[in-house]
């Protein structure tokens, strides 16, 4: 459907036409309209060959997922047919599938597998609670710092493992990260540990590298994972060695040209962790209602009804609460030029979003813009779904959001601790002991 913008918006910020559905047109749109805002050169700006954007692809992936066997195969990395990972994370990250929906979808499967899969969904929810509360504080160590990492050879490389991928395990994982935009959890830990504990590179640079490429990249799950691997957020760094490769990727070492002289054959020395003043909000939240957002639809004091539904990358699914509540309104999405200019994401990530939005444009009017969201949407009454990220809050505070819908939490955030997964989960339990 063609976009429908208000006269004022059309005069100041005319919307761009959505592309036709499909990865090829999404790529062309990215190259034409988002030039300078992604890390790849125009000729390398390719969508992920593994993941399609859009609700149809998300629904198909969920329908195809069989939770049976998940508990014993989720950590397998190679060969690919051994993997039990669901591959649903790109769709969960962008709200095409919600955690409550995915939780319900595996009901009736083998009890052990359902329990393990739901534990992983709870980790995703924990990451969102942790980030929603701490926000930008998560860009720094929240509990410990590493003290005795070896000095890296030459200048740290903030965005590659050049010179390290002669190892078959790293060649496989870096290739999947940078080409597919996705990794199983096991290989994410391998790369994060190798980057920090073996090479001595800053964890934040590695986290940015992942964030640049991962289709499911979020500051919540990505940062929590890196802080866990390095010990910044706990006290137990994760060491990476040949032992994990032989266990989780049988046969891979045999294909490695360094198999007889493996530089990761020995277990890495544990780095010294130095305690720092812990981020105080790990222990409790003085305002859990602000962290969680509204529990019901919240209208502002303005008398105006919403004119459009403002979508963000946090919630692009057909079940977005603001979209569901306003089926007759156009949807507006703004590619944030100042933000993207600094992030320089892979074009794969942007193409995934564009393909998702182009599919949505076949169902209802969609306006696409490139610019500063606060400027593009200024003065326009909006309906929106709360997103548990600091960027949404900052922008929403400057916009005329007259109707805010609740975020679809799996478990609504509370005031309890988020310093560890176990402490957080214990804090969620009711007096009866049930979550």
ABEGO torsion letter per residue (X at the ends): XBBBBBAAAAAABBBBBBBBBEAAAAAAAAAAAABGABABBAAABBBBAABBBEAAAAAAAAAABBABGAAAAAABAOBAAABABAGAAAAAAAGABBAAAAAAAABGBBAAAAAAAAAAAAAAAAAAAAAAAAEAAAABBAABBBAABBBBBEBBBBGBABGAAABAAAAAAAAAAAAAGBBBAAAAAAAAAAAAAAAGBBAAAAAAAAAAABAABBAAAAAAAAAAAAGAABABBBBBBAAAAAAABBGAAAABAAAABBAAABBBBBBBBBBBBBBAAAABBABAAAAAEBABBBBBABABBBABBBBBAABABAABAAAAABAABBBBBBBBAAAAAAAGBBAAAAAAAAAAAAAAAAABBBBBBBEBAAAAABGBBBBBBBBBBAAAAAAAAABBBABBBBBBBABBBBABBAABAAAAAAAABBAAGBX
